[in-house]
Amino acid sequence: MIEFEQVTKRFGSWTAVDAVSFTVAEGEFRVLIGPSGSGKSTVLRMINRLIPADEGAIRIDGEDIASLKPEELRRRMGYVIQSVGLFPHWTVERNIATVPGLLGWPKARIRDRVTELLELLNLDPRRYRGAYPHQLSGGQQQRVGVARALAAEPRILLMDEPFSALDPITRASLQTELSAIHRRTGTTVVFVTHDMDEALRLGDRIAVMDHGRLIQCATPLDILTRPASPLVRDLVGREEWGLKRLAVETVGDRARRQESVTGEPLAAETPLHRALSEMVARGTERLPVVDGDGRPAGVLHLSDLVRPTSGGVVPGGTA
Ligand SMILES: Nc1ncnc2c1ncn2[C@@H]1O[C@H](COP(=O)(O)OP(=O)(O)OP(=O)(O)O)[C@@H](O)[C@H]1O
């Protein structure tokens, strides 16, 4: 668990972070979003003490980070940045092995961990473990950056716009991989982005910052349907609001459990916008749904997608 209590950071007379308090639960995926200069990166870099806080307290699992050695603190956390920052003269394997090496892991364990991480990030270990960063594409370098951050099995992963320099397809596949890794490992993630679609897709909760202050911290559904201010509404945008709304709920949330129908089923965790796309592609208004074990879990009707729920329409008008 990460706790900020009334944390302030000033650069000269400029207050970059202004009395911010929040808690990130163990295992949560927390996104920080906001306009340029709103203080997101400063908040993130205070967690691993790359930037010291001026006022307030930051605690990890109840322990004030001011009482920990910065190097020790950083070894407990993974950190991924947009520019990746791999060591150019080191192989992929050596880059990934940096922190386990510092922690004194046995060689065989490090080698196995590098293999496991390359496979997890969809990089063939035989081909890439001995490669140098300049031999990799931008997306592959960022995969290695994520593998390096995860190498010593940190309980906290800090990510500062890690995918924003990537093309949309590579970005989407890394988002999917990161989500799967998060679900599998239960790592607590704090992720800075400018992109609301990325925030809605990845976050359990989204914290919106403006001028160094935290102005809303809520689930993706609440950010969409109950924006706390015009700024939050603008960040969400009106374009394709309905599809964004469908993207934050799953087929399982709306399926009619007692019904059954034949056809290729959708998994209950499929987002509703994908279900809509399937209906259009198959020319059908009903799709069978299965649970995580492949057992029948009801039927989703086209009309269920527009069924009014609380906060079901765009706040303040048409989208
Ligand atoms: N080392 C520094 N010295 C002086 N001012 C700084 C320093 N680091 C950040 N700032 C200022 O603090 C404010 C917050 O910066 P920060 O990088 O946290 O914003 P951000 O929300 O992450 O922005 P962006 O989305 O553009 O990366 C900005 O006005 C920035 O100019």
py3Dmol code that shows the C-alpha trace and the ligand (Angstrom):
import py3Dmol

protein = """\
ATOM      1  CA  MET A   1       0.000   0.000   0.000  1.00  0.00           C
ATOM      2  CA  ILE A   2       1.232   3.500  -0.882  1.00  0.00           C
ATOM      3  CA  GLU A   3      -0.006   6.472   1.151  1.00  0.00           C
ATOM      4  CA  PHE A   4       0.475  10.176   0.444  1.00  0.00           C
ATOM      5  CA  GLU A   5      -0.498  12.449   3.311  1.00  0.00           C
ATOM      6  CA  GLN A   6      -0.590  16.174   2.556  1.00  0.00           C
ATOM      7  CA  VAL A   7       2.486  15.932   0.339  1.00  0.00           C
ATOM      8  CA  THR A   8       3.853  19.180  -1.115  1.00  0.00           C
ATOM      9  CA  LYS A   9       6.770  19.762  -3.495  1.00  0.00           C
ATOM     10  CA  ARG A  10       8.075  23.178  -4.528  1.00  0.00           C
ATOM     11  CA  PHE A  11      10.675  24.060  -7.123  1.00  0.00           C
ATOM     12  CA  GLY A  12      11.776  27.530  -6.024  1.00  0.00           C
ATOM     13  CA  SER A  13       8.584  29.537  -5.669  1.00  0.00           C
ATOM     14  CA  TRP A  14       6.629  27.118  -7.936  1.00  0.00           C
ATOM     15  CA  THR A  15       4.393  24.627  -6.149  1.00  0.00           C
ATOM     16  CA  ALA A  16       4.499  21.527  -8.364  1.00  0.00           C
ATOM     17  CA  VAL A  17       2.548  19.291  -5.962  1.00  0.00           C
ATOM     18  CA  ASP A  18       0.187  20.935  -3.521  1.00  0.00           C
ATOM     19  CA  ALA A  19      -0.922  19.119  -0.344  1.00  0.00           C
ATOM     20  CA  VAL A  20      -1.796  15.887  -2.142  1.00  0.00           C
ATOM     21  CA  SER A  21      -3.247  12.965  -0.178  1.00  0.00           C
ATOM     22  CA  PHE A  22      -4.218   9.564  -1.598  1.00  0.00           C
ATOM     23  CA  THR A  23      -3.872   5.854  -0.961  1.00  0.00           C
ATOM     24  CA  VAL A  24      -3.050   3.189  -3.533  1.00  0.00           C
ATOM     25  CA  ALA A  25      -4.207  -0.231  -2.331  1.00  0.00           C
ATOM     26  CA  GLU A  26      -2.033  -3.346  -2.492  1.00  0.00           C
ATOM     27  CA  GLY A  27      -2.355  -4.870  -5.965  1.00  0.00           C
ATOM     28  CA  GLU A  28      -4.174  -1.870  -7.430  1.00  0.00           C
ATOM     29  CA  PHE A  29      -3.496  -0.441 -10.889  1.00  0.00           C
ATOM     30  CA  ARG A  30      -3.571   3.323 -10.312  1.00  0.00           C
ATOM     31  CA  VAL A  31      -3.342   5.749 -13.197  1.00  0.00           C
ATOM     32  CA  LEU A  32      -2.285   9.402 -12.771  1.00  0.00           C
ATOM     33  CA  ILE A  33      -3.557  11.684 -15.527  1.00  0.00           C
ATOM     34  CA  GLY A  34      -3.756  15.436 -16.065  1.00  0.00           C
ATOM     35  CA  PRO A  35      -2.566  18.261 -18.300  1.00  0.00           C
ATOM     36  CA  SER A  36       1.126  18.844 -18.969  1.00  0.00           C
ATOM     37  CA  GLY A  37       2.861  20.310 -15.918  1.00  0.00           C
ATOM     38  CA  SER A  38       0.117  19.248 -13.490  1.00  0.00           C
ATOM     39  CA  GLY A  39       2.584  17.371 -11.266  1.00  0.00           C
ATOM     40  CA  LYS A  40       2.087  13.710 -12.269  1.00  0.00           C
ATOM     41  CA  SER A  41       5.753  12.819 -12.808  1.00  0.00           C
ATOM     42  CA  THR A  42       6.741  14.678  -9.658  1.00  0.00           C
ATOM     43  CA  VAL A  43       4.268  12.570  -7.638  1.00  0.00           C
ATOM     44  CA  LEU A  44       5.621   9.376  -9.221  1.00  0.00           C
ATOM     45  CA  ARG A  45       9.265  10.303  -8.636  1.00  0.00           C
ATOM     46  CA  MET A  46       8.594  11.132  -5.007  1.00  0.00           C
ATOM     47  CA  ILE A  47       7.512   7.511  -4.459  1.00  0.00           C
ATOM     48  CA  ASN A  48      11.036   6.228  -5.181  1.00  0.00           C
ATOM     49  CA  ARG A  49      12.692   9.364  -3.774  1.00  0.00           C
ATOM     50  CA  LEU A  50      14.152  10.510  -7.082  1.00  0.00           C
ATOM     51  CA  ILE A  51      12.559  13.768  -5.885  1.00  0.00           C
ATOM     52  CA  PRO A  52      12.341  14.466  -2.126  1.00  0.00           C
ATOM     53  CA  ALA A  53       9.032  15.772  -0.755  1.00  0.00           C
ATOM     54  CA  ASP A  54       9.150  19.136   1.034  1.00  0.00           C
ATOM     55  CA  GLU A  55       6.169  18.572   3.295  1.00  0.00           C
ATOM     56  CA  GLY A  56       3.886  15.738   4.292  1.00  0.00           C
ATOM     57  CA  ALA A  57       4.524  12.007   4.555  1.00  0.00           C
ATOM     58  CA  ILE A  58       4.803   9.183   2.018  1.00  0.00           C
ATOM     59  CA  ARG A  59       4.410   5.685   3.441  1.00  0.00           C
ATOM     60  CA  ILE A  60       4.816   2.274   1.876  1.00  0.00           C
ATOM     61  CA  ASP A  61       3.136  -0.519   3.832  1.00  0.00           C
ATOM     62  CA  GLY A  62       2.972   1.911   6.747  1.00  0.00           C
ATOM     63  CA  GLU A  63       6.691   2.719   6.664  1.00  0.00           C
ATOM     64  CA  ASP A  64       7.750   6.349   6.067  1.00  0.00           C
ATOM     65  CA  ILE A  65      10.033   6.289   3.009  1.00  0.00           C
ATOM     66  CA  ALA A  66      12.093   9.146   4.491  1.00  0.00           C
ATOM     67  CA  SER A  67      13.482   6.553   6.938  1.00  0.00           C
ATOM     68  CA  LEU A  68      14.668   4.200   4.150  1.00  0.00           C
ATOM     69  CA  LYS A  69      17.876   4.402   2.115  1.00  0.00           C
ATOM     70  CA  PRO A  70      16.961   5.602  -1.413  1.00  0.00           C
ATOM     71  CA  GLU A  71      18.917   2.760  -3.132  1.00  0.00           C
ATOM     72  CA  GLU A  72      17.216   0.156  -0.972  1.00  0.00           C
ATOM     73  CA  LEU A  73      13.816   1.708  -1.693  1.00  0.00           C
ATOM     74  CA  ARG A  74      14.487   1.758  -5.470  1.00  0.00           C
ATOM     75  CA  ARG A  75      15.522  -1.890  -5.548  1.00  0.00           C
ATOM     76  CA  ARG A  76      12.124  -2.749  -4.113  1.00  0.00           C
ATOM     77  CA  MET A  77      10.360  -0.971  -6.985  1.00  0.00           C
ATOM     78  CA  GLY A  78      10.401  -1.283 -10.755  1.00  0.00           C
ATOM     79  CA  TYR A  79      10.619   1.985 -12.695  1.00  0.00           C
ATOM     80  CA  VAL A  80       9.835   2.361 -16.402  1.00  0.00           C
ATOM     81  CA  ILE A  81      10.154   5.632 -18.310  1.00  0.00           C
ATOM     82  CA  GLN A  82       9.254   6.724 -21.838  1.00  0.00           C
ATOM     83  CA  SER A  83      12.866   6.923 -23.040  1.00  0.00           C
ATOM     84  CA  VAL A  84      13.486   3.360 -21.745  1.00  0.00           C
ATOM     85  CA  GLY A  85      17.041   4.100 -20.539  1.00  0.00           C
ATOM     86  CA  LEU A  86      18.637   0.716 -21.314  1.00  0.00           C
ATOM     87  CA  PHE A  87      22.423   0.544 -20.969  1.00  0.00           C
ATOM     88  CA  PRO A  88      23.504   0.641 -24.655  1.00  0.00           C
ATOM     89  CA  HIS A  89      26.687  -1.455 -24.289  1.00  0.00           C
ATOM     90  CA  TRP A  90      25.003  -4.199 -22.302  1.00  0.00           C
ATOM     91  CA  THR A  91      23.093  -7.116 -23.794  1.00  0.00           C
ATOM     92  CA  VAL A  92      19.367  -7.507 -23.198  1.00  0.00           C
ATOM     93  CA  GLU A  93      20.158 -10.236 -20.660  1.00  0.00           C
ATOM     94  CA  ARG A  94      22.551  -8.055 -18.695  1.00  0.00           C
ATOM     95  CA  ASN A  95      20.151  -5.110 -18.773  1.00  0.00           C
ATOM     96  CA  ILE A  96      17.311  -7.231 -17.383  1.00  0.00           C
ATOM     97  CA  ALA A  97      19.622  -8.812 -14.798  1.00  0.00           C
ATOM     98  CA  THR A  98      20.747  -5.469 -13.297  1.00  0.00           C
ATOM     99  CA  VAL A  99      18.745  -5.484 -10.058  1.00  0.00           C
ATOM    100  CA  PRO A 100      18.817  -9.272  -9.406  1.00  0.00           C
ATOM    101  CA  GLY A 101      22.609  -9.003  -9.849  1.00  0.00           C
ATOM    102  CA  LEU A 102      22.794  -6.171  -7.301  1.00  0.00           C
ATOM    103  CA  LEU A 103      20.677  -8.257  -4.935  1.00  0.00           C
ATOM    104  CA  GLY A 104      23.138 -11.159  -5.283  1.00  0.00           C
ATOM    105  CA  TRP A 105      20.813 -13.724  -6.857  1.00  0.00           C
ATOM    106  CA  PRO A 106      22.602 -16.931  -7.976  1.00  0.00           C
ATOM    107  CA  LYS A 107      23.523 -16.935 -11.706  1.00  0.00           C
ATOM    108  CA  ALA A 108      21.206 -19.835 -12.598  1.00  0.00           C
ATOM    109  CA  ARG A 109      18.221 -18.118 -10.985  1.00  0.00           C
ATOM    110  CA  ILE A 110      18.965 -14.885 -12.862  1.00  0.00           C
ATOM    111  CA  ARG A 111      19.238 -16.765 -16.158  1.00  0.00           C
ATOM    112  CA  ASP A 112      15.920 -18.538 -15.579  1.00  0.00           C
ATOM    113  CA  ARG A 113      14.271 -15.252 -14.620  1.00  0.00           C
ATOM    114  CA  VAL A 114      15.534 -13.530 -17.783  1.00  0.00           C
ATOM    115  CA  THR A 115      14.141 -16.398 -19.899  1.00  0.00           C
ATOM    116  CA  GLU A 116      10.801 -16.223 -18.083  1.00  0.00           C
ATOM    117  CA  LEU A 117      10.530 -12.442 -18.515  1.00  0.00           C
ATOM    118  CA  LEU A 118      11.480 -12.461 -22.204  1.00  0.00           C
ATOM    119  CA  GLU A 119       8.788 -15.078 -22.812  1.00  0.00           C
ATOM    120  CA  LEU A 120       6.283 -13.062 -20.751  1.00  0.00           C
ATOM    121  CA  LEU A 121       6.971  -9.968 -22.879  1.00  0.00           C
ATOM    122  CA  ASN A 122       6.775 -11.933 -26.150  1.00  0.00           C
ATOM    123  CA  LEU A 123      10.484 -11.759 -27.032  1.00  0.00           C
ATOM    124  CA  ASP A 124      12.097 -15.035 -28.106  1.00  0.00           C
ATOM    125  CA  PRO A 125      14.884 -15.610 -25.509  1.00  0.00           C
ATOM    126  CA  ARG A 126      17.098 -17.459 -28.015  1.00  0.00           C
ATOM    127  CA  ARG A 127      17.013 -14.546 -30.392  1.00  0.00           C
ATOM    128  CA  TYR A 128      17.062 -11.585 -28.028  1.00  0.00           C
ATOM    129  CA  ARG A 129      18.922 -12.371 -24.785  1.00  0.00           C
ATOM    130  CA  GLY A 130      22.309 -11.663 -26.408  1.00  0.00           C
ATOM    131  CA  ALA A 131      21.109  -8.702 -28.516  1.00  0.00           C
ATOM    132  CA  TYR A 132      22.116  -5.093 -27.837  1.00  0.00           C
ATOM    133  CA  PRO A 133      19.512  -2.317 -27.442  1.00  0.00           C
ATOM    134  CA  HIS A 134      20.347  -0.694 -30.812  1.00  0.00           C
ATOM    135  CA  GLN A 135      19.432  -3.984 -32.532  1.00  0.00           C
ATOM    136  CA  LEU A 136      15.854  -3.747 -31.190  1.00  0.00           C
ATOM    137  CA  SER A 137      12.826  -1.768 -32.367  1.00  0.00           C
ATOM    138  CA  GLY A 138      11.356   0.904 -30.064  1.00  0.00           C
ATOM    139  CA  GLY A 139       8.590  -1.458 -28.961  1.00  0.00           C
ATOM    140  CA  GLN A 140      11.067  -4.273 -28.263  1.00  0.00           C
ATOM    141  CA  GLN A 141      13.265  -1.898 -26.252  1.00  0.00           C
ATOM    142  CA  GLN A 142      10.256  -0.881 -24.188  1.00  0.00           C
ATOM    143  CA  ARG A 143       9.426  -4.565 -23.615  1.00  0.00           C
ATOM    144  CA  VAL A 144      12.974  -5.043 -22.309  1.00  0.00           C
ATOM    145  CA  GLY A 145      12.480  -1.932 -20.142  1.00  0.00           C
ATOM    146  CA  VAL A 146       9.353  -3.494 -18.602  1.00  0.00           C
ATOM    147  CA  ALA A 147      11.146  -6.859 -18.162  1.00  0.00           C
ATOM    148  CA  ARG A 148      14.042  -5.108 -16.415  1.00  0.00           C
ATOM    149  CA  ALA A 149      11.654  -3.302 -14.059  1.00  0.00           C
ATOM    150  CA  LEU A 150       9.929  -6.594 -13.186  1.00  0.00           C
ATOM    151  CA  ALA A 151      13.155  -8.612 -12.851  1.00  0.00           C
ATOM    152  CA  ALA A 152      13.483  -8.715  -9.073  1.00  0.00           C
ATOM    153  CA  GLU A 153       9.728  -9.315  -8.585  1.00  0.00           C
ATOM    154  CA  PRO A 154       9.013  -5.857  -7.141  1.00  0.00           C
ATOM    155  CA  ARG A 155       5.748  -5.357  -5.298  1.00  0.00           C
ATOM    156  CA  ILE A 156       5.483  -1.863  -6.796  1.00  0.00           C
ATOM    157  CA  LEU A 157       5.917  -0.858 -10.430  1.00  0.00           C
ATOM    158  CA  LEU A 158       6.199   2.855 -11.288  1.00  0.00           C
ATOM    159  CA  MET A 159       5.595   3.735 -14.950  1.00  0.00           C
ATOM    160  CA  ASP A 160       5.997   7.232 -16.420  1.00  0.00           C
ATOM    161  CA  GLU A 161       4.327   7.440 -19.851  1.00  0.00           C
ATOM    162  CA  PRO A 162       6.020   4.161 -20.761  1.00  0.00           C
ATOM    163  CA  PHE A 163       4.209   3.602 -24.052  1.00  0.00           C
ATOM    164  CA  SER A 164       3.645   7.120 -25.357  1.00  0.00           C
ATOM    165  CA  ALA A 165       6.477   7.033 -27.922  1.00  0.00           C
ATOM    166  CA  LEU A 166       5.155   3.825 -29.527  1.00  0.00           C
ATOM    167  CA  ASP A 167       2.931   3.353 -32.552  1.00  0.00           C
ATOM    168  CA  PRO A 168      -0.740   2.566 -31.759  1.00  0.00           C
ATOM    169  CA  ILE A 169      -0.507  -1.179 -32.523  1.00  0.00           C
ATOM    170  CA  THR A 170       2.616  -1.791 -30.436  1.00  0.00           C
ATOM    171  CA  ARG A 171       1.140   0.378 -27.716  1.00  0.00           C
ATOM    172  CA  ALA A 172      -2.111  -1.599 -27.632  1.00  0.00           C
ATOM    173  CA  SER A 173      -0.271  -4.915 -27.437  1.00  0.00           C
ATOM    174  CA  LEU A 174       1.965  -3.685 -24.606  1.00  0.00           C
ATOM    175  CA  GLN A 175      -1.126  -2.433 -22.751  1.00  0.00           C
ATOM    176  CA  THR A 176      -2.682  -5.900 -23.085  1.00  0.00           C
ATOM    177  CA  GLU A 177       0.530  -7.571 -21.880  1.00  0.00           C
ATOM    178  CA  LEU A 178       0.855  -5.185 -18.940  1.00  0.00           C
ATOM    179  CA  SER A 179      -2.760  -5.819 -17.894  1.00  0.00           C
ATOM    180  CA  ALA A 180      -2.180  -9.574 -18.012  1.00  0.00           C
ATOM    181  CA  ILE A 181       1.066  -9.271 -16.019  1.00  0.00           C
ATOM    182  CA  HIS A 182      -0.703  -7.098 -13.442  1.00  0.00           C
ATOM    183  CA  ARG A 183      -3.542  -9.594 -13.054  1.00  0.00           C
ATOM    184  CA  ARG A 184      -1.112 -12.509 -12.792  1.00  0.00           C
ATOM    185  CA  THR A 185       1.421 -11.023 -10.377  1.00  0.00           C
ATOM    186  CA  GLY A 186      -0.736  -8.726  -8.245  1.00  0.00           C
ATOM    187  CA  THR A 187       1.964  -6.039  -8.453  1.00  0.00           C
ATOM    188  CA  THR A 188       0.822  -2.572  -7.373  1.00  0.00           C
ATOM    189  CA  VAL A 189       1.192  -0.284 -10.400  1.00  0.00           C
ATOM    190  CA  VAL A 190       1.303   3.531 -10.513  1.00  0.00           C
ATOM    191  CA  PHE A 191       1.119   4.609 -14.162  1.00  0.00           C
ATOM    192  CA  VAL A 192       1.396   8.176 -15.517  1.00  0.00           C
ATOM    193  CA  THR A 193      -0.223   8.972 -18.851  1.00  0.00           C
ATOM    194  CA  HIS A 194      -1.640  11.846 -20.910  1.00  0.00           C
ATOM    195  CA  ASP A 195      -4.010   9.544 -22.704  1.00  0.00           C
ATOM    196  CA  MET A 196      -7.498   9.065 -21.236  1.00  0.00           C
ATOM    197  CA  ASP A 197      -8.210   5.997 -23.402  1.00  0.00           C
ATOM    198  CA  GLU A 198      -5.103   4.342 -21.951  1.00  0.00           C
ATOM    199  CA  ALA A 199      -6.174   5.386 -18.438  1.00  0.00           C
ATOM    200  CA  LEU A 200      -9.710   4.011 -18.880  1.00  0.00           C
ATOM    201  CA  ARG A 201      -8.355   0.785 -20.316  1.00  0.00           C
ATOM    202  CA  LEU A 202      -5.727   0.068 -17.665  1.00  0.00           C
ATOM    203  CA  GLY A 203      -6.727   1.712 -14.405  1.00  0.00           C
ATOM    204  CA  ASP A 204      -8.594   0.231 -11.470  1.00  0.00           C
ATOM    205  CA  ARG A 205      -8.768   3.825 -10.313  1.00  0.00           C
ATOM    206  CA  ILE A 206      -7.790   7.034 -12.083  1.00  0.00           C
ATOM    207  CA  ALA A 207      -6.382  10.045 -10.225  1.00  0.00           C
ATOM    208  CA  VAL A 208      -6.780  13.326 -12.108  1.00  0.00           C
ATOM    209  CA  MET A 209      -4.302  16.118 -11.325  1.00  0.00           C
ATOM    210  CA  ASP A 210      -4.439  19.809 -12.208  1.00  0.00           C
ATOM    211  CA  HIS A 211      -2.015  22.530 -11.095  1.00  0.00           C
ATOM    212  CA  GLY A 212      -0.407  20.248  -8.531  1.00  0.00           C
ATOM    213  CA  ARG A 213      -3.704  19.263  -6.936  1.00  0.00           C
ATOM    214  CA  LEU A 214      -5.638  16.040  -6.995  1.00  0.00           C
ATOM    215  CA  ILE A 215      -9.073  16.918  -8.357  1.00  0.00           C
ATOM    216  CA  GLN A 216     -10.715  13.488  -8.690  1.00  0.00           C
ATOM    217  CA  CYS A 217      -9.811   9.932  -7.871  1.00  0.00           C
ATOM    218  CA  ALA A 218     -12.358   7.389  -9.045  1.00  0.00           C
ATOM    219  CA  THR A 219     -13.050   4.228 -11.044  1.00  0.00           C
ATOM    220  CA  PRO A 220     -13.040   4.507 -14.850  1.00  0.00           C
ATOM    221  CA  LEU A 221     -16.858   4.234 -14.841  1.00  0.00           C
ATOM    222  CA  ASP A 222     -17.202   7.114 -12.367  1.00  0.00           C
ATOM    223  CA  ILE A 223     -14.674   9.261 -14.242  1.00  0.00           C
ATOM    224  CA  LEU A 224     -16.827   8.803 -17.358  1.00  0.00           C
ATOM    225  CA  THR A 225     -20.221   9.189 -15.789  1.00  0.00           C
ATOM    226  CA  ARG A 226     -19.554  11.472 -12.812  1.00  0.00           C
ATOM    227  CA  PRO A 227     -16.699  13.802 -13.805  1.00  0.00           C
ATOM    228  CA  ALA A 228     -15.914  16.040 -10.832  1.00  0.00           C
ATOM    229  CA  SER A 229     -15.169  19.131 -12.936  1.00  0.00           C
ATOM    230  CA  PRO A 230     -15.218  20.499 -16.499  1.00  0.00           C
ATOM    231  CA  LEU A 231     -11.506  19.628 -16.763  1.00  0.00           C
ATOM    232  CA  VAL A 232     -12.218  15.926 -16.126  1.00  0.00           C
ATOM    233  CA  ARG A 233     -15.078  16.049 -18.648  1.00  0.00           C
ATOM    234  CA  ASP A 234     -12.730  17.646 -21.199  1.00  0.00           C
ATOM    235  CA  LEU A 235     -10.050  15.021 -20.574  1.00  0.00           C
ATOM    236  CA  VAL A 236     -12.617  12.293 -21.268  1.00  0.00           C
ATOM    237  CA  GLY A 237     -13.903  14.163 -24.329  1.00  0.00           C
ATOM    238  CA  ARG A 238     -17.299  13.752 -25.999  1.00  0.00           C
ATOM    239  CA  GLU A 239     -16.070  11.970 -29.068  1.00  0.00           C
ATOM    240  CA  GLU A 240     -17.054   8.305 -28.929  1.00  0.00           C
ATOM    241  CA  TRP A 241     -18.177   8.721 -25.315  1.00  0.00           C
ATOM    242  CA  GLY A 242     -20.638   5.864 -25.754  1.00  0.00           C
ATOM    243  CA  LEU A 243     -17.922   3.460 -26.900  1.00  0.00           C
ATOM    244  CA  LYS A 244     -15.649   4.496 -24.011  1.00  0.00           C
ATOM    245  CA  ARG A 245     -18.585   3.839 -21.680  1.00  0.00           C
ATOM    246  CA  LEU A 246     -18.991   0.352 -23.156  1.00  0.00           C
ATOM    247  CA  ALA A 247     -15.237  -0.272 -22.860  1.00  0.00           C
ATOM    248  CA  VAL A 248     -15.241   0.031 -19.053  1.00  0.00           C
ATOM    249  CA  GLU A 249     -17.908  -2.620 -18.449  1.00  0.00           C
ATOM    250  CA  THR A 250     -17.815  -6.280 -19.332  1.00  0.00           C
ATOM    251  CA  VAL A 251     -20.159  -8.714 -21.025  1.00  0.00           C
ATOM    252  CA  GLY A 252     -20.553 -10.504 -17.688  1.00  0.00           C
ATOM    253  CA  ASP A 253     -21.932  -7.298 -16.107  1.00  0.00           C
ATOM    254  CA  ARG A 254     -24.933  -7.262 -18.438  1.00  0.00           C
ATOM    255  CA  ALA A 255     -25.569 -10.826 -19.666  1.00  0.00           C
ATOM    256  CA  ARG A 256     -28.975 -12.400 -18.947  1.00  0.00           C
ATOM    257  CA  ARG A 257     -27.885 -15.348 -16.850  1.00  0.00           C
ATOM    258  CA  GLN A 258     -30.912 -17.624 -17.235  1.00  0.00           C
ATOM    259  CA  GLU A 259     -30.907 -17.638 -21.039  1.00  0.00           C
ATOM    260  CA  SER A 260     -28.973 -19.664 -23.590  1.00  0.00           C
ATOM    261  CA  VAL A 261     -28.374 -19.421 -27.320  1.00  0.00           C
ATOM    262  CA  THR A 262     -26.106 -21.241 -29.782  1.00  0.00           C
ATOM    263  CA  GLY A 263     -23.006 -19.745 -31.390  1.00  0.00           C
ATOM    264  CA  GLU A 264     -19.353 -18.966 -30.710  1.00  0.00           C
ATOM    265  CA  PRO A 265     -19.403 -17.633 -27.121  1.00  0.00           C
ATOM    266  CA  LEU A 266     -17.750 -14.520 -25.693  1.00  0.00           C
ATOM    267  CA  ALA A 267     -15.829 -14.653 -22.405  1.00  0.00           C
ATOM    268  CA  ALA A 268     -17.598 -12.873 -19.538  1.00  0.00           C
ATOM    269  CA  GLU A 269     -14.620 -10.518 -19.080  1.00  0.00           C
ATOM    270  CA  THR A 270     -14.827  -9.238 -22.690  1.00  0.00           C
ATOM    271  CA  PRO A 271     -15.417  -5.453 -22.715  1.00  0.00           C
ATOM    272  CA  LEU A 272     -18.847  -4.462 -24.016  1.00  0.00           C
ATOM    273  CA  HIS A 273     -17.490  -2.451 -26.962  1.00  0.00           C
ATOM    274  CA  ARG A 274     -15.903  -5.664 -28.287  1.00  0.00           C
ATOM    275  CA  ALA A 275     -19.239  -7.434 -27.908  1.00  0.00           C
ATOM    276  CA  LEU A 276     -20.894  -4.685 -29.942  1.00  0.00           C
ATOM    277  CA  SER A 277     -18.234  -5.109 -32.617  1.00  0.00           C
ATOM    278  CA  GLU A 278     -18.849  -8.899 -32.654  1.00  0.00           C
ATOM    279  CA  MET A 279     -22.595  -8.370 -33.034  1.00  0.00           C
ATOM    280  CA  VAL A 280     -22.054  -6.058 -36.000  1.00  0.00           C
ATOM    281  CA  ALA A 281     -19.496  -8.430 -37.560  1.00  0.00           C
ATOM    282  CA  ARG A 282     -21.728 -11.506 -37.130  1.00  0.00           C
ATOM    283  CA  GLY A 283     -24.981  -9.722 -37.942  1.00  0.00           C
ATOM    284  CA  THR A 284     -26.601 -10.919 -34.724  1.00  0.00           C
ATOM    285  CA  GLU A 285     -28.358  -9.271 -31.797  1.00  0.00           C
ATOM    286  CA  ARG A 286     -27.626 -12.042 -29.282  1.00  0.00           C
ATOM    287  CA  LEU A 287     -24.365 -13.653 -28.194  1.00  0.00           C
ATOM    288  CA  PRO A 288     -23.759 -16.562 -25.802  1.00  0.00           C
ATOM    289  CA  VAL A 289     -21.473 -15.831 -22.850  1.00  0.00           C
ATOM    290  CA  VAL A 290     -19.168 -18.212 -20.956  1.00  0.00           C
ATOM    291  CA  ASP A 291     -17.423 -17.782 -17.598  1.00  0.00           C
ATOM    292  CA  GLY A 292     -13.703 -18.174 -16.911  1.00  0.00           C
ATOM    293  CA  ASP A 293     -14.050 -21.980 -16.847  1.00  0.00           C
ATOM    294  CA  GLY A 294     -15.853 -22.051 -20.192  1.00  0.00           C
ATOM    295  CA  ARG A 295     -19.267 -22.777 -18.606  1.00  0.00           C
ATOM    296  CA  PRO A 296     -22.390 -21.085 -20.053  1.00  0.00           C
ATOM    297  CA  ALA A 297     -22.993 -17.745 -18.292  1.00  0.00           C
ATOM    298  CA  GLY A 298     -26.052 -16.398 -20.135  1.00  0.00           C
ATOM    299  CA  VAL A 299     -26.821 -14.337 -23.207  1.00  0.00           C
ATOM    300  CA  LEU A 300     -25.998 -10.730 -24.090  1.00  0.00           C
ATOM    301  CA  HIS A 301     -28.660  -8.896 -26.132  1.00  0.00           C
ATOM    302  CA  LEU A 302     -27.970  -5.838 -28.271  1.00  0.00           C
ATOM    303  CA  SER A 303     -30.564  -3.953 -26.237  1.00  0.00           C
ATOM    304  CA  ASP A 304     -28.565  -4.706 -23.060  1.00  0.00           C
ATOM    305  CA  LEU A 305     -25.846  -2.393 -24.348  1.00  0.00           C
ATOM    306  CA  VAL A 306     -28.124   0.631 -24.159  1.00  0.00           C
ATOM    307  CA  ARG A 307     -30.057  -0.482 -21.076  1.00  0.00           C
ATOM    308  CA  PRO A 308     -30.056   2.512 -18.754  1.00  0.00           C
ATOM    309  CA  THR A 309     -27.846   2.074 -15.721  1.00  0.00           C
ATOM    310  CA  SER A 310     -26.904   4.668 -13.152  1.00  0.00           C
ATOM    311  CA  GLY A 311     -24.976   7.419 -14.915  1.00  0.00           C
ATOM    312  CA  GLY A 312     -25.628   5.678 -18.203  1.00  0.00           C
ATOM    313  CA  VAL A 313     -25.727   8.723 -20.474  1.00  0.00           C
ATOM    314  CA  VAL A 314     -23.144  11.352 -21.289  1.00  0.00           C
ATOM    315  CA  PRO A 315     -23.077  13.961 -18.488  1.00  0.00           C
ATOM    316  CA  GLY A 316     -24.333  17.285 -19.760  1.00  0.00           C
ATOM    317  CA  GLY A 317     -25.667  16.319 -23.196  1.00  0.00           C
ATOM    318  CA  THR A 318     -25.307  14.246 -26.338  1.00  0.00           C
ATOM    319  CA  ALA A 319     -22.080  12.574 -27.379  1.00  0.00           C
TER     320      ALA A 319
END
"""
ligand_1 = """\
31
LIG
N 13.518 19.845 -11.488
C 12.628 20.810 -11.659
N 12.956 22.114 -11.496
C 12.041 23.091 -11.641
N 10.748 22.887 -11.958
C 10.359 21.613 -12.141
C 11.273 20.517 -12.010
N 10.585 19.362 -12.242
C 9.315 19.734 -12.527
N 9.178 21.076 -12.457
C 7.919 21.831 -12.685
O 6.925 21.270 -11.869
C 5.681 21.192 -12.579
C 5.179 19.759 -12.597
O 6.055 18.981 -13.405
P 5.766 17.441 -13.713
O 6.889 16.953 -14.550
O 5.480 16.733 -12.460
O 4.418 17.559 -14.562
P 3.668 16.442 -15.404
O 2.227 16.545 -15.027
O 4.330 15.129 -15.245
O 3.877 17.028 -16.868
P 4.047 16.278 -18.290
O 2.754 15.597 -18.538
O 4.290 17.427 -19.238
O 5.211 15.346 -18.179
C 5.949 21.774 -13.948
O 5.529 23.118 -13.972
C 7.448 21.690 -14.106
O 7.952 22.737 -14.906
"""
view = py3Dmol.view(width=600, height=400)
view.addModel(protein, "pdb")
view.setStyle({"model": 0}, {"cartoon": {"style": "trace"}})
view.addModel(ligand_1, "xyz")
view.setStyle({"model": 1}, {"stick": {}})
view.zoomTo()
view.show()
